[in-house]
């Protein structure tokens, strides 16, 4: 999978049905990774950055 260098990476964070926080990394409209079961949006964002992927923007629903 190869992406245009200029395509922004978005981390979309939302409240899962369990009540915990979940999220997905998107490049364009393509989901490239997901996260589940975090206590806060901040903890999820930190976990995403620990993978070495630094989102250009973060959206919290």
PDB file with SEQRES, HELIX, SHEET and CRYST1 records, atoms N, CA, C and O in Angstrom:
SEQRES   1 A   61  UNK UNK UNK UNK UNK UNK UNK UNK UNK UNK UNK UNK UNK          
SEQRES   2 A   61  UNK UNK UNK UNK UNK UNK UNK UNK UNK UNK UNK UNK UNK          
SEQRES   3 A   61  UNK UNK UNK UNK UNK UNK UNK UNK UNK UNK UNK UNK UNK          
SEQRES   4 A   61  UNK UNK UNK UNK UNK UNK UNK UNK UNK UNK UNK UNK UNK          
SEQRES   5 A   61  UNK UNK UNK UNK UNK UNK UNK UNK UNK                          
HELIX    1 AA1 UNK A   41  UNK A   50  1                                  10    
SHEET    1 AA1 4 UNK A  30  UNK A  38  0                                        
SHEET    2 AA1 4 UNK A  21  UNK A  27 -1                                        
SHEET    3 AA1 4 UNK A   9  UNK A  15 -1                                        
SHEET    4 AA1 4 UNK A  57  UNK A  60  1                                        
CRYST1    1.000    1.000    1.000  90.00  90.00  90.00 P 1           1          
ATOM      1  N   UNK A   1       0.851  -1.164   0.000  1.00  0.00           N  
ATOM      2  CA  UNK A   1       0.000   0.000   0.000  1.00  0.00           C  
ATOM      3  C   UNK A   1       0.899   1.230   0.000  1.00  0.00           C  
ATOM      4  O   UNK A   1       1.698   1.416   0.918  1.00  0.00           O  
ATOM      5  N   UNK A   2       0.776   2.046  -0.997  1.00  0.00           N  
ATOM      6  CA  UNK A   2       1.577   3.259  -1.085  1.00  0.00           C  
ATOM      7  C   UNK A   2       0.641   4.455  -1.197  1.00  0.00           C  
ATOM      8  O   UNK A   2      -0.333   4.427  -1.950  1.00  0.00           O  
ATOM      9  N   UNK A   3       0.946   5.498  -0.445  1.00  0.00           N  
ATOM     10  CA  UNK A   3       0.101   6.691  -0.431  1.00  0.00           C  
ATOM     11  C   UNK A   3       0.904   7.899  -0.866  1.00  0.00           C  
ATOM     12  O   UNK A   3       2.124   7.955  -0.706  1.00  0.00           O  
ATOM     13  N   UNK A   4       0.184   8.868  -1.421  1.00  0.00           N  
ATOM     14  CA  UNK A   4       0.781  10.155  -1.767  1.00  0.00           C  
ATOM     15  C   UNK A   4       1.314  10.784  -0.478  1.00  0.00           C  
ATOM     16  O   UNK A   4       0.606  10.831   0.529  1.00  0.00           O  
ATOM     17  N   UNK A   5       2.541  11.262  -0.505  1.00  0.00           N  
ATOM     18  CA  UNK A   5       3.155  11.870   0.675  1.00  0.00           C  
ATOM     19  C   UNK A   5       2.324  13.018   1.234  1.00  0.00           C  
ATOM     20  O   UNK A   5       2.393  13.302   2.430  1.00  0.00           O  
ATOM     21  N   UNK A   6       1.549  13.676   0.399  1.00  0.00           N  
ATOM     22  CA  UNK A   6       0.824  14.867   0.819  1.00  0.00           C  
ATOM     23  C   UNK A   6      -0.584  14.559   1.308  1.00  0.00           C  
ATOM     24  O   UNK A   6      -1.302  15.465   1.730  1.00  0.00           O  
ATOM     25  N   UNK A   7      -0.991  13.289   1.257  1.00  0.00           N  
ATOM     26  CA  UNK A   7      -2.310  12.937   1.765  1.00  0.00           C  
ATOM     27  C   UNK A   7      -2.270  12.982   3.290  1.00  0.00           C  
ATOM     28  O   UNK A   7      -1.433  12.321   3.904  1.00  0.00           O  
ATOM     29  N   UNK A   8      -3.159  13.747   3.905  1.00  0.00           N  
ATOM     30  CA  UNK A   8      -3.114  13.865   5.362  1.00  0.00           C  
ATOM     31  C   UNK A   8      -3.543  12.570   6.059  1.00  0.00           C  
ATOM     32  O   UNK A   8      -4.370  11.812   5.552  1.00  0.00           O  
ATOM     33  N   UNK A   9      -2.959  12.346   7.224  1.00  0.00           N  
ATOM     34  CA  UNK A   9      -3.343  11.218   8.068  1.00  0.00           C  
ATOM     35  C   UNK A   9      -4.262  11.770   9.146  1.00  0.00           C  
ATOM     36  O   UNK A   9      -3.930  12.744   9.821  1.00  0.00           O  
ATOM     37  N   UNK A  10      -5.415  11.142   9.300  1.00  0.00           N  
ATOM     38  CA  UNK A  10      -6.396  11.568  10.289  1.00  0.00           C  
ATOM     39  C   UNK A  10      -6.566  10.479  11.334  1.00  0.00           C  
ATOM     40  O   UNK A  10      -6.704   9.303  10.998  1.00  0.00           O  
ATOM     41  N   UNK A  11      -6.555  10.866  12.588  1.00  0.00           N  
ATOM     42  CA  UNK A  11      -6.916   9.966  13.676  1.00  0.00           C  
ATOM     43  C   UNK A  11      -8.325  10.347  14.093  1.00  0.00           C  
ATOM     44  O   UNK A  11      -8.553  11.445  14.602  1.00  0.00           O  
ATOM     45  N   UNK A  12      -9.262   9.447  13.880  1.00  0.00           N  
ATOM     46  CA  UNK A  12     -10.664   9.690  14.244  1.00  0.00           C  
ATOM     47  C   UNK A  12     -10.947   8.911  15.528  1.00  0.00           C  
ATOM     48  O   UNK A  12     -10.830   7.686  15.556  1.00  0.00           O  
ATOM     49  N   UNK A  13     -11.316   9.622  16.580  1.00  0.00           N  
ATOM     50  CA  UNK A  13     -11.561   9.034  17.901  1.00  0.00           C  
ATOM     51  C   UNK A  13     -13.049   9.141  18.216  1.00  0.00           C  
ATOM     52  O   UNK A  13     -13.679  10.169  17.968  1.00  0.00           O  
ATOM     53  N   UNK A  14     -13.599   8.057  18.767  1.00  0.00           N  
ATOM     54  CA  UNK A  14     -15.031   8.035  19.088  1.00  0.00           C  
ATOM     55  C   UNK A  14     -15.276   7.147  20.299  1.00  0.00           C  
ATOM     56  O   UNK A  14     -14.435   6.327  20.669  1.00  0.00           O  
ATOM     57  N   UNK A  15     -16.435   7.323  20.905  1.00  0.00           N  
ATOM     58  CA  UNK A  15     -16.827   6.504  22.058  1.00  0.00           C  
ATOM     59  C   UNK A  15     -17.420   5.202  21.524  1.00  0.00           C  
ATOM     60  O   UNK A  15     -18.387   5.216  20.762  1.00  0.00           O  
ATOM     61  N   UNK A  16     -16.837   4.092  21.930  1.00  0.00           N  
ATOM     62  CA  UNK A  16     -17.308   2.771  21.500  1.00  0.00           C  
ATOM     63  C   UNK A  16     -18.569   2.393  22.283  1.00  0.00           C  
ATOM     64  O   UNK A  16     -18.840   2.982  23.329  1.00  0.00           O  
ATOM     65  N   UNK A  17     -19.343   1.421  21.791  1.00  0.00           N  
ATOM     66  CA  UNK A  17     -20.535   0.978  22.523  1.00  0.00           C  
ATOM     67  C   UNK A  17     -20.221   0.525  23.956  1.00  0.00           C  
ATOM     68  O   UNK A  17     -21.085   0.586  24.830  1.00  0.00           O  
ATOM     69  N   UNK A  18     -19.007   0.078  24.189  1.00  0.00           N  
ATOM     70  CA  UNK A  18     -18.588  -0.362  25.529  1.00  0.00           C  
ATOM     71  C   UNK A  18     -18.454   0.806  26.503  1.00  0.00           C  
ATOM     72  O   UNK A  18     -18.369   0.604  27.714  1.00  0.00           O  
ATOM     73  N   UNK A  19     -18.436   2.033  25.967  1.00  0.00           N  
ATOM     74  CA  UNK A  19     -18.231   3.216  26.797  1.00  0.00           C  
ATOM     75  C   UNK A  19     -16.780   3.666  26.840  1.00  0.00           C  
ATOM     76  O   UNK A  19     -16.480   4.755  27.329  1.00  0.00           O  
ATOM     77  N   UNK A  20     -15.891   2.844  26.337  1.00  0.00           N  
ATOM     78  CA  UNK A  20     -14.472   3.200  26.270  1.00  0.00           C  
ATOM     79  C   UNK A  20     -14.218   3.922  24.955  1.00  0.00           C  
ATOM     80  O   UNK A  20     -15.123   4.049  24.130  1.00  0.00           O  
ATOM     81  N   UNK A  21     -12.996   4.394  24.756  1.00  0.00           N  
ATOM     82  CA  UNK A  21     -12.657   5.148  23.554  1.00  0.00           C  
ATOM     83  C   UNK A  21     -11.986   4.253  22.526  1.00  0.00           C  
ATOM     84  O   UNK A  21     -11.171   3.396  22.866  1.00  0.00           O  
ATOM     85  N   UNK A  22     -12.338   4.462  21.267  1.00  0.00           N  
ATOM     86  CA  UNK A  22     -11.771   3.719  20.145  1.00  0.00           C  
ATOM     87  C   UNK A  22     -11.419   4.719  19.060  1.00  0.00           C  
ATOM     88  O   UNK A  22     -11.823   5.881  19.120  1.00  0.00           O  
ATOM     89  N   UNK A  23     -10.668   4.267  18.070  1.00  0.00           N  
ATOM     90  CA  UNK A  23     -10.303   5.171  16.994  1.00  0.00           C  
ATOM     91  C   UNK A  23      -9.743   4.434  15.803  1.00  0.00           C  
ATOM     92  O   UNK A  23      -9.460   3.237  15.865  1.00  0.00           O  
ATOM     93  N   UNK A  24      -9.586   5.171  14.713  1.00  0.00           N  
ATOM     94  CA  UNK A  24      -8.986   4.599  13.512  1.00  0.00           C  
ATOM     95  C   UNK A  24      -8.117   5.655  12.846  1.00  0.00           C  
ATOM     96  O   UNK A  24      -8.381   6.855  12.923  1.00  0.00           O  
ATOM     97  N   UNK A  25      -7.078   5.167  12.192  1.00  0.00           N  
ATOM     98  CA  UNK A  25      -6.192   6.020  11.399  1.00  0.00           C  
ATOM     99  C   UNK A  25      -6.641   5.937   9.955  1.00  0.00           C  
ATOM    100  O   UNK A  25      -6.838   4.846   9.421  1.00  0.00           O  
ATOM    101  N   UNK A  26      -6.801   7.077   9.327  1.00  0.00           N  
ATOM    102  CA  UNK A  26      -7.256   7.137   7.941  1.00  0.00           C  
ATOM    103  C   UNK A  26      -6.270   7.923   7.094  1.00  0.00           C  
ATOM    104  O   UNK A  26      -5.774   8.972   7.505  1.00  0.00           O  
ATOM    105  N   UNK A  27      -5.994   7.405   5.914  1.00  0.00           N  
ATOM    106  CA  UNK A  27      -5.230   8.134   4.896  1.00  0.00           C  
ATOM    107  C   UNK A  27      -6.183   8.248   3.722  1.00  0.00           C  
ATOM    108  O   UNK A  27      -6.577   7.245   3.128  1.00  0.00           O  
ATOM    109  N   UNK A  28      -6.552   9.489   3.390  1.00  0.00           N  
ATOM    110  CA  UNK A  28      -7.637   9.648   2.427  1.00  0.00           C  
ATOM    111  C   UNK A  28      -8.868   9.041   3.080  1.00  0.00           C  
ATOM    112  O   UNK A  28      -9.194   9.396   4.213  1.00  0.00           O  
ATOM    113  N   UNK A  29      -9.548   8.153   2.408  1.00  0.00           N  
ATOM    114  CA  UNK A  29     -10.692   7.467   3.003  1.00  0.00           C  
ATOM    115  C   UNK A  29     -10.365   6.063   3.453  1.00  0.00           C  
ATOM    116  O   UNK A  29     -11.262   5.324   3.857  1.00  0.00           O  
ATOM    117  N   UNK A  30      -9.091   5.671   3.392  1.00  0.00           N  
ATOM    118  CA  UNK A  30      -8.704   4.292   3.682  1.00  0.00           C  
ATOM    119  C   UNK A  30      -8.270   4.121   5.137  1.00  0.00           C  
ATOM    120  O   UNK A  30      -7.412   4.851   5.633  1.00  0.00           O  
ATOM    121  N   UNK A  31      -8.871   3.154   5.803  1.00  0.00           N  
ATOM    122  CA  UNK A  31      -8.534   2.825   7.184  1.00  0.00           C  
ATOM    123  C   UNK A  31      -7.220   2.051   7.191  1.00  0.00           C  
ATOM    124  O   UNK A  31      -7.127   0.984   6.585  1.00  0.00           O  
ATOM    125  N   UNK A  32      -6.201   2.583   7.877  1.00  0.00           N  
ATOM    126  CA  UNK A  32      -4.897   1.908   7.903  1.00  0.00           C  
ATOM    127  C   UNK A  32      -4.559   1.347   9.283  1.00  0.00           C  
ATOM    128  O   UNK A  32      -3.490   0.764   9.464  1.00  0.00           O  
ATOM    129  N   UNK A  33      -5.450   1.513  10.252  1.00  0.00           N  
ATOM    130  CA  UNK A  33      -5.201   0.968  11.580  1.00  0.00           C  
ATOM    131  C   UNK A  33      -6.291   1.361  12.547  1.00  0.00           C  
ATOM    132  O   UNK A  33      -6.971   2.369  12.356  1.00  0.00           O  
ATOM    133  N   UNK A  34      -6.460   0.556  13.596  1.00  0.00           N  
ATOM    134  CA  UNK A  34      -7.504   0.874  14.565  1.00  0.00           C  
ATOM    135  C   UNK A  34      -7.012   0.635  15.987  1.00  0.00           C  
ATOM    136  O   UNK A  34      -6.047  -0.092  16.220  1.00  0.00           O  
ATOM    137  N   UNK A  35      -7.699   1.266  16.925  1.00  0.00           N  
ATOM    138  CA  UNK A  35      -7.376   1.218  18.345  1.00  0.00           C  
ATOM    139  C   UNK A  35      -8.685   1.050  19.104  1.00  0.00           C  
ATOM    140  O   UNK A  35      -9.716   1.571  18.678  1.00  0.00           O  
ATOM    141  N   UNK A  36      -8.657   0.332  20.220  1.00  0.00           N  
ATOM    142  CA  UNK A  36      -9.892   0.078  20.954  1.00  0.00           C  
ATOM    143  C   UNK A  36      -9.601  -0.104  22.442  1.00  0.00           C  
ATOM    144  O   UNK A  36      -8.563  -0.644  22.823  1.00  0.00           O  
ATOM    145  N   UNK A  37     -10.528   0.351  23.270  1.00  0.00           N  
ATOM    146  CA  UNK A  37     -10.464   0.074  24.695  1.00  0.00           C  
ATOM    147  C   UNK A  37      -9.649   1.037  25.536  1.00  0.00           C  
ATOM    148  O   UNK A  37      -9.038   0.618  26.519  1.00  0.00           O  
ATOM    149  N   UNK A  38      -9.620   2.303  25.184  1.00  0.00           N  
ATOM    150  CA  UNK A  38      -8.833   3.290  25.931  1.00  0.00           C  
ATOM    151  C   UNK A  38      -9.722   4.082  26.885  1.00  0.00           C  
ATOM    152  O   UNK A  38     -10.913   4.271  26.635  1.00  0.00           O  
ATOM    153  N   UNK A  39      -9.120   4.540  27.982  1.00  0.00           N  
ATOM    154  CA  UNK A  39      -9.862   5.283  29.003  1.00  0.00           C  
ATOM    155  C   UNK A  39     -10.167   6.719  28.609  1.00  0.00           C  
ATOM    156  O   UNK A  39     -11.111   7.317  29.125  1.00  0.00           O  
ATOM    157  N   UNK A  40      -9.373   7.280  27.695  1.00  0.00           N  
ATOM    158  CA  UNK A  40      -9.572   8.678  27.306  1.00  0.00           C  
ATOM    159  C   UNK A  40      -9.098   8.889  25.871  1.00  0.00           C  
ATOM    160  O   UNK A  40      -8.297   8.107  25.359  1.00  0.00           O  
ATOM    161  N   UNK A  41      -9.590   9.944  25.222  1.00  0.00           N  
ATOM    162  CA  UNK A  41      -9.093  10.268  23.883  1.00  0.00           C  
ATOM    163  C   UNK A  41      -7.590  10.542  23.893  1.00  0.00           C  
ATOM    164  O   UNK A  41      -6.890  10.203  22.939  1.00  0.00           O  
ATOM    165  N   UNK A  42      -7.094  11.156  24.971  1.00  0.00           N  
ATOM    166  CA  UNK A  42      -5.670  11.475  25.059  1.00  0.00           C  
ATOM    167  C   UNK A  42      -4.816  10.207  25.110  1.00  0.00           C  
ATOM    168  O   UNK A  42      -3.757  10.143  24.485  1.00  0.00           O  
ATOM    169  N   UNK A  43      -5.277   9.201  25.855  1.00  0.00           N  
ATOM    170  CA  UNK A  43      -4.540   7.933  25.938  1.00  0.00           C  
ATOM    171  C   UNK A  43      -4.509   7.244  24.580  1.00  0.00           C  
ATOM    172  O   UNK A  43      -3.492   6.664  24.197  1.00  0.00           O  
ATOM    173  N   UNK A  44      -5.614   7.306  23.859  1.00  0.00           N  
ATOM    174  CA  UNK A  44      -5.665   6.708  22.528  1.00  0.00           C  
ATOM    175  C   UNK A  44      -4.733   7.445  21.575  1.00  0.00           C  
ATOM    176  O   UNK A  44      -4.014   6.815  20.800  1.00  0.00           O  
ATOM    177  N   UNK A  45      -4.739   8.765  21.626  1.00  0.00           N  
ATOM    178  CA  UNK A  45      -3.859   9.554  20.756  1.00  0.00           C  
ATOM    179  C   UNK A  45      -2.389   9.244  21.052  1.00  0.00           C  
ATOM    180  O   UNK A  45      -1.580   9.144  20.130  1.00  0.00           O  
ATOM    181  N   UNK A  46      -2.046   9.094  22.316  1.00  0.00           N  
ATOM    182  CA  UNK A  46      -0.668   8.754  22.681  1.00  0.00           C  
ATOM    183  C   UNK A  46      -0.288   7.370  22.137  1.00  0.00           C  
ATOM    184  O   UNK A  46       0.819   7.181  21.633  1.00  0.00           O  
ATOM    185  N   UNK A  47      -1.204   6.412  22.242  1.00  0.00           N  
ATOM    186  CA  UNK A  47      -0.939   5.062  21.721  1.00  0.00           C  
ATOM    187  C   UNK A  47      -0.724   5.093  20.213  1.00  0.00           C  
ATOM    188  O   UNK A  47       0.138   4.385  19.692  1.00  0.00           O  
ATOM    189  N   UNK A  48      -1.501   5.907  19.515  1.00  0.00           N  
ATOM    190  CA  UNK A  48      -1.338   6.022  18.059  1.00  0.00           C  
ATOM    191  C   UNK A  48       0.044   6.573  17.730  1.00  0.00           C  
ATOM    192  O   UNK A  48       0.702   6.080  16.814  1.00  0.00           O  
ATOM    193  N   UNK A  49       0.487   7.575  18.452  1.00  0.00           N  
ATOM    194  CA  UNK A  49       1.804   8.172  18.203  1.00  0.00           C  
ATOM    195  C   UNK A  49       2.937   7.196  18.521  1.00  0.00           C  
ATOM    196  O   UNK A  49       3.990   7.233  17.885  1.00  0.00           O  
ATOM    197  N   UNK A  50       2.717   6.321  19.510  1.00  0.00           N  
ATOM    198  CA  UNK A  50       3.736   5.332  19.869  1.00  0.00           C  
ATOM    199  C   UNK A  50       3.978   4.319  18.749  1.00  0.00           C  
ATOM    200  O   UNK A  50       5.007   3.642  18.745  1.00  0.00           O  
ATOM    201  N   UNK A  51       3.053   4.207  17.810  1.00  0.00           N  
ATOM    202  CA  UNK A  51       3.250   3.310  16.667  1.00  0.00           C  
ATOM    203  C   UNK A  51       4.197   3.925  15.647  1.00  0.00           C  
ATOM    204  O   UNK A  51       4.649   3.247  14.725  1.00  0.00           O  
ATOM    205  N   UNK A  52       4.499   5.222  15.814  1.00  0.00           N  
ATOM    206  CA  UNK A  52       5.362   5.911  14.858  1.00  0.00           C  
ATOM    207  C   UNK A  52       4.588   6.654  13.786  1.00  0.00           C  
ATOM    208  O   UNK A  52       5.180   7.252  12.889  1.00  0.00           O  
ATOM    209  N   UNK A  53       3.266   6.617  13.876  1.00  0.00           N  
ATOM    210  CA  UNK A  53       2.416   7.354  12.938  1.00  0.00           C  
ATOM    211  C   UNK A  53       1.964   8.629  13.640  1.00  0.00           C  
ATOM    212  O   UNK A  53       1.398   8.582  14.732  1.00  0.00           O  
ATOM    213  N   UNK A  54       2.219   9.762  13.006  1.00  0.00           N  
ATOM    214  CA  UNK A  54       1.865  11.052  13.591  1.00  0.00           C  
ATOM    215  C   UNK A  54       0.775  11.694  12.743  1.00  0.00           C  
ATOM    216  O   UNK A  54       1.053  12.220  11.665  1.00  0.00           O  
ATOM    217  N   UNK A  55      -0.478  11.651  13.229  1.00  0.00           N  
ATOM    218  CA  UNK A  55      -1.580  12.196  12.441  1.00  0.00           C  
ATOM    219  C   UNK A  55      -1.439  13.695  12.203  1.00  0.00           C  
ATOM    220  O   UNK A  55      -0.947  14.438  13.053  1.00  0.00           O  
ATOM    221  N   UNK A  56      -1.886  14.114  11.021  1.00  0.00           N  
ATOM    222  CA  UNK A  56      -1.913  15.539  10.698  1.00  0.00           C  
ATOM    223  C   UNK A  56      -3.060  16.228  11.408  1.00  0.00           C  
ATOM    224  O   UNK A  56      -2.993  17.420  11.710  1.00  0.00           O  
ATOM    225  N   UNK A  57      -4.117  15.467  11.673  1.00  0.00           N  
ATOM    226  CA  UNK A  57      -5.245  16.037  12.417  1.00  0.00           C  
ATOM    227  C   UNK A  57      -5.908  14.933  13.240  1.00  0.00           C  
ATOM    228  O   UNK A  57      -5.835  13.750  12.911  1.00  0.00           O  
ATOM    229  N   UNK A  58      -6.554  15.365  14.319  1.00  0.00           N  
ATOM    230  CA  UNK A  58      -7.263  14.457  15.209  1.00  0.00           C  
ATOM    231  C   UNK A  58      -8.699  14.948  15.298  1.00  0.00           C  
ATOM    232  O   UNK A  58      -8.948  16.126  15.556  1.00  0.00           O  
ATOM    233  N   UNK A  59      -9.637  14.041  15.084  1.00  0.00           N  
ATOM    234  CA  UNK A  59     -11.065  14.360  15.189  1.00  0.00           C  
ATOM    235  C   UNK A  59     -11.640  13.534  16.324  1.00  0.00           C  
ATOM    236  O   UNK A  59     -11.479  12.314  16.346  1.00  0.00           O  
ATOM    237  N   UNK A  60     -12.308  14.185  17.268  1.00  0.00           N  
ATOM    238  CA  UNK A  60     -12.934  13.481  18.383  1.00  0.00           C  
ATOM    239  C   UNK A  60     -14.437  13.673  18.276  1.00  0.00           C  
ATOM    240  O   UNK A  60     -14.934  14.800  18.267  1.00  0.00           O  
ATOM    241  N   UNK A  61     -15.152  12.561  18.195  1.00  0.00           N  
ATOM    242  CA  UNK A  61     -16.628  12.605  18.132  1.00  0.00           C  
ATOM    243  C   UNK A  61     -17.210  12.345  19.495  1.00  0.00           C  
ATOM    244  O   UNK A  61     -18.431  12.339  19.654  1.00  0.00           O  
TER     245      UNK A  61                                                      
END                                                                             
